[in-house]
Protein backbone atom coordinates (compact mmCIF):
# COMPACT_ATOMS: atom_id res chain seq x y z
CA UNK A 1 0.00 0.00 0.00
CA UNK A 2 1.29 3.42 -0.90
CA UNK A 3 0.16 6.50 0.92
CA UNK A 4 1.07 10.12 0.30
CA UNK A 5 -0.25 12.89 2.49
CA UNK A 6 0.30 16.60 2.02
CA UNK A 7 -0.71 18.89 4.85
CA UNK A 8 -0.88 22.66 4.89
CA UNK A 9 -2.21 24.48 7.91
CA UNK A 10 -2.50 27.62 9.95
CA UNK A 11 -1.72 27.87 13.65
CA UNK A 12 -4.11 29.95 15.72
CA UNK A 13 -3.45 30.88 19.33
CA UNK A 14 -6.29 29.77 21.54
CA UNK A 15 -6.32 29.22 25.28
CA UNK A 16 -9.71 27.98 26.41
CA UNK A 17 -8.72 27.54 30.03
CA UNK A 18 -7.79 31.21 30.28
CA UNK A 19 -11.08 32.58 29.01
CA UNK A 20 -13.52 34.10 31.49
CA UNK A 21 -17.15 35.12 31.15
CA UNK A 22 -18.45 38.16 33.05
CA UNK A 23 -21.85 37.79 34.71
CA UNK A 24 -24.11 39.89 36.94
CA UNK A 25 -25.89 38.88 40.12
CA UNK A 26 -29.26 39.34 38.40
CA UNK A 27 -28.52 36.33 36.18
CA UNK A 28 -28.64 33.93 39.13
CA UNK A 29 -31.45 32.71 41.31
CA UNK A 30 -31.02 31.66 44.93
CA UNK A 31 -27.85 29.66 45.36
CA UNK A 32 -25.97 31.55 42.67
CA UNK A 33 -23.01 32.10 44.95
CA UNK A 34 -22.35 28.36 45.25
CA UNK A 35 -22.70 27.94 41.47
CA UNK A 36 -20.26 30.78 40.87
CA UNK A 37 -17.82 29.35 43.41
CA UNK A 38 -18.04 25.91 41.76
CA UNK A 39 -17.33 27.48 38.38
CA UNK A 40 -14.28 29.29 39.75
CA UNK A 41 -13.06 26.06 41.38
CA UNK A 42 -13.45 24.11 38.13
CA UNK A 43 -11.66 26.78 36.11
CA UNK A 44 -8.89 26.86 38.69
CA UNK A 45 -8.41 23.12 38.46
CA UNK A 46 -8.34 23.27 34.69
CA UNK A 47 -5.65 25.94 34.88
CA UNK A 48 -3.67 23.76 37.29
CA UNK A 49 -3.97 20.80 34.94
CA UNK A 50 -2.86 22.92 32.00
CA UNK A 51 0.10 24.28 33.97
CA UNK A 52 1.09 20.71 34.93
CA UNK A 53 0.94 19.48 31.32
CA UNK A 54 2.86 22.50 30.05
CA UNK A 55 5.58 22.06 32.68
CA UNK A 56 5.85 18.35 31.99
CA UNK A 57 6.11 18.90 28.22
CA UNK A 58 8.98 21.38 28.64
CA UNK A 59 10.78 19.37 31.31
CA UNK A 60 11.17 16.28 29.09
CA UNK A 61 13.21 17.95 26.34
CA UNK A 62 16.50 19.80 25.90
CA UNK A 63 15.53 23.44 25.11
CA UNK A 64 18.72 23.86 23.05
CA UNK A 65 17.32 21.33 20.56
CA UNK A 66 13.54 21.34 21.00
CA UNK A 67 11.29 24.30 21.70
CA UNK A 68 7.88 23.75 23.29
CA UNK A 69 5.54 26.63 22.26
CA UNK A 70 3.86 28.55 25.06
CA UNK A 71 0.51 28.37 23.25
CA UNK A 72 -0.66 24.75 23.45
CA UNK A 73 -3.61 24.69 21.02
CA UNK A 74 -3.32 24.02 17.31
CA UNK A 75 -6.00 24.30 14.62
CA UNK A 76 -5.10 23.23 11.09
CA UNK A 77 -6.74 23.16 7.71
CA UNK A 78 -5.63 20.04 5.87
CA UNK A 79 -5.42 18.87 2.30
CA UNK A 80 -4.73 15.17 1.75
CA UNK A 81 -3.76 13.46 -1.48
CA UNK A 82 -3.36 9.70 -1.21
CA UNK A 83 -2.64 6.83 -3.55
CA UNK A 84 -3.48 3.22 -2.77
CA UNK A 85 -2.59 0.07 -4.65
CA UNK A 86 -3.99 -3.31 -3.66
CA UNK A 87 -2.72 -6.47 -5.35
CA UNK A 88 -4.76 -9.60 -4.76
CA UNK A 89 -3.23 -12.91 -5.90
CA UNK A 90 -5.05 -16.23 -5.89
CA UNK A 91 -4.04 -19.67 -7.17
CA UNK A 92 -6.01 -22.84 -7.85
CA UNK A 93 -3.89 -25.96 -7.97
CA UNK A 94 -5.11 -29.38 -9.13
CA UNK A 95 -5.06 -31.58 -5.98
CA UNK A 96 -3.35 -34.62 -7.54
CA UNK A 97 -1.33 -32.76 -10.18
CA UNK A 98 0.36 -29.63 -8.75
CA UNK A 99 1.92 -28.89 -12.16
CA UNK A 100 -1.59 -27.85 -13.27
CA UNK A 101 -2.68 -24.52 -11.86
CA UNK A 102 -4.45 -21.26 -12.53
CA UNK A 103 -2.74 -18.11 -11.24
CA UNK A 104 -5.08 -15.17 -10.92
CA UNK A 105 -4.53 -11.51 -10.02
CA UNK A 106 -6.67 -8.45 -9.38
CA UNK A 107 -4.83 -5.16 -9.09
CA UNK A 108 -6.76 -2.16 -7.81
CA UNK A 109 -5.07 1.17 -8.37
CA UNK A 110 -7.72 3.91 -8.23
CA UNK A 111 -6.82 7.49 -9.19
CA UNK A 112 -5.13 9.70 -6.64
CA UNK A 113 -7.82 10.81 -4.20
CA UNK A 114 -8.10 14.26 -2.66
CA UNK A 115 -9.82 15.37 0.51
CA UNK A 116 -9.93 18.40 2.79
CA UNK A 117 -10.47 18.52 6.51
CA UNK A 118 -9.29 19.87 9.82
CA UNK A 119 -7.08 18.97 12.76
CA UNK A 120 -7.49 20.15 16.33
CA UNK A 121 -4.76 19.45 18.85
CA UNK A 122 -3.58 20.26 22.35
CA UNK A 123 0.16 19.80 22.83
CA UNK A 124 1.06 16.43 21.33
CA UNK A 125 -2.49 15.08 21.11
CA UNK A 126 -4.62 15.76 18.03
CA UNK A 127 -7.70 14.59 16.15
CA UNK A 128 -8.37 15.02 12.43
CA UNK A 129 -11.11 14.24 9.92
CA UNK A 130 -11.14 14.73 6.15
CA UNK A 131 -13.99 14.93 3.63
CA UNK A 132 -13.61 13.78 0.00
CA UNK A 133 -13.55 16.35 -2.79
CA UNK A 134 -13.00 13.83 -5.59
CA UNK A 135 -14.91 10.66 -6.43
CA UNK A 136 -13.97 7.43 -4.63
CA UNK A 137 -11.69 9.25 -2.20
CA UNK A 138 -13.28 7.76 0.87
CA UNK A 139 -13.15 9.31 4.32
CA UNK A 140 -10.13 9.63 6.60
CA UNK A 141 -10.15 9.76 10.39
CA UNK A 142 -7.06 9.83 12.60
CA UNK A 143 -5.95 10.32 16.20
CA UNK A 144 -2.35 10.91 17.22
CA UNK A 145 -0.47 11.51 20.43
CA UNK A 146 3.23 12.24 20.83
CA UNK A 147 5.54 12.91 23.74
CA UNK A 148 9.27 13.22 24.20
CA UNK A 149 9.75 9.45 24.31
CA UNK A 150 6.74 8.03 22.48
CA UNK A 151 4.35 8.40 19.59
CA UNK A 152 0.95 6.90 18.79
CA UNK A 153 -1.14 7.07 15.61
CA UNK A 154 -4.54 5.69 14.65
CA UNK A 155 -5.91 5.95 11.11
CA UNK A 156 -9.17 4.73 9.60
CA UNK A 157 -10.12 4.77 5.93
CA UNK A 158 -12.91 3.24 3.83
CA UNK A 159 -13.41 3.58 0.09
CA UNK A 160 -14.70 1.73 -2.97
CA UNK A 161 -13.44 1.29 -6.53
CA UNK A 162 -14.37 -0.65 -9.64
CA UNK A 163 -11.22 0.06 -11.67
CA UNK A 164 -9.02 -3.01 -11.90
CA UNK A 165 -6.44 -4.90 -13.93
CA UNK A 166 -7.49 -8.55 -14.24
CA UNK A 167 -4.77 -11.09 -15.09
CA UNK A 168 -4.75 -14.89 -15.37
CA UNK A 169 -2.20 -17.56 -16.29
CA UNK A 170 -3.14 -21.20 -16.89
CA UNK A 171 -0.38 -23.77 -16.51
CA UNK A 172 -0.81 -27.41 -17.57
CA UNK A 173 1.92 -30.04 -17.16
CA UNK A 174 4.25 -27.26 -16.06
CA UNK A 175 3.81 -25.23 -19.26
CA UNK A 176 1.90 -21.97 -19.71
CA UNK A 177 -0.94 -22.63 -22.14
CA UNK A 178 -2.94 -19.42 -21.74
CA UNK A 179 -2.21 -15.95 -20.39
CA UNK A 180 -4.54 -12.96 -20.19
CA UNK A 181 -4.43 -9.41 -18.81
CA UNK A 182 -6.88 -6.53 -19.24
CA UNK A 183 -7.71 -3.22 -17.58
CA UNK A 184 -11.42 -3.15 -16.92
CA UNK A 185 -14.19 -2.24 -14.49
CA UNK A 186 -15.74 -4.58 -11.95
CA UNK A 187 -19.47 -5.13 -12.54
CA UNK A 188 -19.94 -4.10 -8.90
CA UNK A 189 -17.42 -2.07 -6.91
CA UNK A 190 -15.09 -3.58 -4.34
CA UNK A 191 -15.12 -2.05 -0.86
CA UNK A 192 -11.79 -1.68 0.96
CA UNK A 193 -11.54 -0.71 4.62
CA UNK A 194 -8.29 -0.31 6.55
CA UNK A 195 -7.29 0.40 10.15
CA UNK A 196 -3.70 1.39 10.97
CA UNK A 197 -2.39 1.66 14.54
CA UNK A 198 1.25 2.55 15.13
CA UNK A 199 3.28 3.22 18.26
CA UNK A 200 6.98 3.90 18.69
CA UNK A 201 9.60 4.67 21.34
CA UNK A 202 12.30 7.31 20.79
CA UNK A 203 15.67 6.70 22.47
CA UNK A 204 16.97 10.25 22.06
CA UNK A 205 13.70 11.97 22.88
CA UNK A 206 15.31 14.91 24.64
CA UNK A 207 16.92 16.14 21.41
CA UNK A 208 14.93 14.54 18.58
CA UNK A 209 11.19 14.80 17.96
CA UNK A 210 9.03 13.19 15.25
CA UNK A 211 6.29 15.65 16.21
CA UNK A 212 8.33 18.61 14.96
CA UNK A 213 7.81 17.51 11.36
CA UNK A 214 4.46 15.70 11.54
CA UNK A 215 2.12 17.48 13.96
CA UNK A 216 4.02 20.69 14.88
CA UNK A 217 3.36 20.41 18.62
CA UNK A 218 7.05 21.24 19.15
CA UNK A 219 9.75 23.00 17.10
CA UNK A 220 13.13 21.43 16.29
CA UNK A 221 15.86 24.07 16.69
CA UNK A 222 18.99 22.01 15.96
CA UNK A 223 19.64 18.93 13.84
CA UNK A 224 19.41 15.64 15.72
CA UNK A 225 18.59 11.99 15.16
CA UNK A 226 17.53 8.93 17.11
CA UNK A 227 16.98 5.19 16.90
CA UNK A 228 13.37 4.11 17.30
CA UNK A 229 11.56 0.86 18.05
CA UNK A 230 8.01 0.53 16.87
CA UNK A 231 4.99 -1.74 16.68
CA UNK A 232 2.20 -1.65 14.10
CA UNK A 233 -1.23 -3.25 13.94
CA UNK A 234 -2.81 -3.29 10.49
CA UNK A 235 -6.14 -4.76 9.48
CA UNK A 236 -8.16 -4.43 6.33
CA UNK A 237 -11.16 -5.99 4.62
CA UNK A 238 -11.64 -6.57 0.92
CA UNK A 239 -15.25 -7.18 -0.17
CA UNK A 240 -16.60 -7.77 -3.66
CA UNK A 241 -19.28 -10.33 -2.73
CA UNK A 242 -22.03 -8.79 -4.88
CA UNK A 243 -23.36 -11.50 -7.21
CA UNK A 244 -22.79 -9.21 -10.18
CA UNK A 245 -19.13 -10.20 -9.76
CA UNK A 246 -19.83 -13.95 -9.80
CA UNK A 247 -17.76 -14.72 -12.91
CA UNK A 248 -14.72 -12.95 -11.49
CA UNK A 249 -15.24 -14.70 -8.17
CA UNK A 250 -15.42 -18.12 -9.86
CA UNK A 251 -12.04 -17.72 -11.52
CA UNK A 252 -10.70 -16.49 -8.17
CA UNK A 253 -11.54 -19.76 -6.39
CA UNK A 254 -15.00 -18.48 -5.36
CA UNK A 255 -13.44 -16.07 -2.86
CA UNK A 256 -15.70 -13.06 -2.23
CA UNK A 257 -14.42 -11.40 0.93
CA UNK A 258 -11.11 -11.30 2.80
CA UNK A 259 -10.17 -10.00 6.25
CA UNK A 260 -6.50 -9.38 6.98
CA UNK A 261 -4.84 -8.88 10.36
CA UNK A 262 -1.16 -8.28 10.90
CA UNK A 263 1.08 -7.20 13.80
CA UNK A 264 4.61 -5.92 13.09
CA UNK A 265 7.60 -4.90 15.16
CA UNK A 266 10.69 -3.10 13.91
CA UNK A 267 13.73 -0.98 14.60
CA UNK A 268 14.47 2.17 12.63
CA UNK A 269 16.21 5.51 12.60
CA UNK A 270 14.92 9.05 12.20
CA UNK A 271 16.78 12.29 11.59
CA UNK A 272 15.69 15.94 11.76
CA UNK A 273 17.78 18.29 9.65
CA UNK A 274 17.48 22.01 10.51
CA UNK A 275 19.30 24.02 7.80
CA UNK A 276 17.84 27.38 8.91
CA UNK A 277 15.81 28.53 11.90
CA UNK A 278 12.19 27.42 11.66
CA UNK A 279 12.73 24.83 8.91
CA UNK A 280 12.98 21.10 9.65
CA UNK A 281 13.30 18.18 7.23
CA UNK A 282 12.66 14.69 8.64
CA UNK A 283 13.55 11.29 7.19
CA UNK A 284 12.58 8.08 8.97
CA UNK A 285 12.97 4.43 7.88
CA UNK A 286 11.85 1.40 9.87
CA UNK A 287 12.07 -2.15 8.48
CA UNK A 288 9.56 -4.41 10.25
CA UNK A 289 8.74 -8.09 10.54
CA UNK A 290 5.28 -9.50 11.16
CA UNK A 291 4.84 -11.56 14.32
CA UNK A 292 1.14 -12.22 13.73
CA UNK A 293 -0.33 -12.78 10.28
CA UNK A 294 -3.94 -13.92 9.93
CA UNK A 295 -6.02 -14.17 6.77
CA UNK A 296 -9.71 -15.04 6.92
CA UNK A 297 -11.28 -15.92 3.58
CA UNK A 298 -14.98 -16.17 2.77
CA UNK A 299 -15.86 -18.43 -0.18
CA UNK A 300 -19.02 -19.31 -2.04
CA UNK A 301 -19.86 -22.79 -3.27
CA UNK A 302 -19.96 -23.29 -7.04
CA UNK A 303 -21.73 -25.67 -9.42
CA UNK A 304 -18.56 -26.08 -11.55
CA UNK A 305 -15.26 -27.69 -10.55
CA UNK A 306 -12.35 -25.95 -12.27
CA UNK A 307 -9.97 -28.92 -12.13
CA UNK A 308 -12.57 -31.68 -12.00
CA UNK A 309 -11.76 -34.71 -14.20
CA UNK A 310 -14.28 -35.28 -17.03
CA UNK A 311 -16.35 -38.45 -16.86
CA UNK A 312 -18.98 -40.22 -18.95
CA UNK A 313 -21.97 -39.28 -16.83
CA UNK A 314 -24.86 -37.24 -18.11
CA UNK A 315 -25.13 -34.30 -15.71
CA UNK A 316 -28.28 -32.95 -17.31
CA UNK A 317 -29.58 -29.53 -16.32
CA UNK A 318 -28.79 -27.51 -13.24
CA UNK A 319 -31.46 -27.06 -10.57
CA UNK A 320 -30.91 -23.73 -8.72
CA UNK A 321 -33.40 -24.71 -5.99
CA UNK A 322 -31.66 -27.92 -4.90
CA UNK A 323 -28.18 -26.71 -5.95
CA UNK A 324 -27.62 -29.95 -7.82
CA UNK A 325 -27.37 -31.23 -11.37
CA UNK A 326 -29.92 -33.70 -12.69
CA UNK A 327 -27.63 -36.65 -11.80
CA UNK A 328 -27.58 -35.54 -8.16
CA UNK A 329 -24.03 -34.15 -8.12
CA UNK A 330 -23.22 -30.67 -6.89
CA UNK A 331 -20.30 -29.86 -9.21
CA UNK A 332 -19.75 -30.48 -12.88
CA UNK A 333 -16.17 -30.61 -14.29
CA UNK A 334 -15.48 -27.32 -16.06
CA UNK A 335 -13.56 -29.02 -18.89
CA UNK A 336 -16.62 -31.11 -19.71
CA UNK A 337 -18.86 -28.02 -19.73
CA UNK A 338 -16.46 -26.13 -22.02
CA UNK A 339 -16.25 -29.04 -24.45
CA UNK A 340 -20.04 -29.14 -24.61
CA UNK A 341 -20.27 -25.39 -25.24
CA UNK A 342 -17.35 -23.75 -27.04
CA UNK A 343 -19.01 -20.34 -27.00
CA UNK A 344 -19.03 -20.11 -23.17
CA UNK A 345 -22.74 -20.75 -22.84
CA UNK A 346 -21.86 -22.66 -19.68
CA UNK A 347 -21.39 -19.30 -17.98
CA UNK A 348 -25.15 -18.82 -18.13
CA UNK A 349 -25.52 -21.80 -15.78
CA UNK A 350 -22.82 -20.63 -13.37
CA UNK A 351 -24.15 -20.17 -9.86
CA UNK A 352 -22.52 -19.30 -6.55
CA UNK A 353 -24.25 -19.70 -3.22
CA UNK A 354 -23.74 -20.19 0.51
CA UNK A 355 -20.63 -19.12 2.37
CA UNK A 356 -17.61 -20.94 3.77
CA UNK A 357 -14.86 -19.58 5.98
CA UNK A 358 -11.18 -20.48 5.97
CA UNK A 359 -8.55 -19.03 8.33
CA UNK A 360 -4.81 -19.12 7.55
CA UNK A 361 -1.88 -18.18 9.78
CA UNK A 362 1.37 -17.57 7.94
CA UNK A 363 5.06 -17.26 8.71
CA UNK A 364 6.89 -13.97 9.12
CA UNK A 365 6.63 -11.33 6.41
CA UNK A 366 8.99 -8.40 5.94
CA UNK A 367 7.48 -4.93 5.54
CA UNK A 368 8.70 -1.36 5.72
CA UNK A 369 7.60 2.03 7.05
CA UNK A 370 9.14 5.06 5.31
CA UNK A 371 8.31 8.68 6.13
CA UNK A 372 9.39 12.14 5.06
CA UNK A 373 8.20 15.41 6.54
CA UNK A 374 8.99 19.09 5.98
CA UNK A 375 7.73 21.87 8.25
CA UNK A 376 8.36 25.59 8.55
CA UNK A 377 7.39 27.65 11.59
CA UNK A 378 7.25 31.43 11.93
CA UNK A 379 5.65 33.19 14.89
CA UNK A 380 2.25 31.53 15.44
CA UNK A 381 2.01 30.07 11.95
CA UNK A 382 3.32 26.98 10.22
CA UNK A 383 3.05 25.04 7.00
CA UNK A 384 4.08 21.46 6.35
CA UNK A 385 4.11 18.63 3.82
CA UNK A 386 4.37 14.92 4.55
CA UNK A 387 4.72 11.66 2.68
CA UNK A 388 4.46 8.11 4.01
CA UNK A 389 4.91 4.71 2.39
CA UNK A 390 3.65 1.45 3.93
CA UNK A 391 3.49 -2.00 2.43
CA UNK A 392 1.97 -5.14 3.92
CA UNK A 393 2.54 -8.64 2.53
CA UNK A 394 0.23 -11.59 3.10
CA UNK A 395 0.36 -15.24 1.98
CA UNK A 396 -0.95 -16.32 -1.39
CA UNK A 397 -4.46 -17.76 -1.24
CA UNK A 398 -4.59 -21.30 -2.60
CA UNK A 399 -7.32 -23.81 -3.17
Buried (B, 14 or more C-beta within 10 A) or exposed (E): BEBBBBBEBEBEEBEEBEEEEEEEEEEEEEEEEEEBEEEEEEBEEEEEEBEEBBEEBBEBBBEEBBBBBEEBBBBBEBBBBBBBEBEBBBBBBBEEEEEBBBBBBBBBBBEEBBBEBBBBBBBBBBBBBBEBEEEBBBBBBBBBBBBBBBBBBBBBBBBBBBBBBBBBBBBBEEEEEEEEEEEEEBBBBBBBBBBBBBBBBBEBBBBBBBBBBBBBBBBBBBBBBBBBBBBBBBBBBBBBBBEEBBEBBBBBBBBBBBBBBBBBBBEBEBBBBBEEEBBBBBBBBBEBEBEEBBBBBBBBBBBBBBBBEEEEBEBEEBEEEEBBBEEEBEBBBBBBBBEEEEEEEBBEBBBBEEEEEEEBEBEEBEBBBBBBBBBBBEEEEBBBBBBBBBBBBBEEBEB
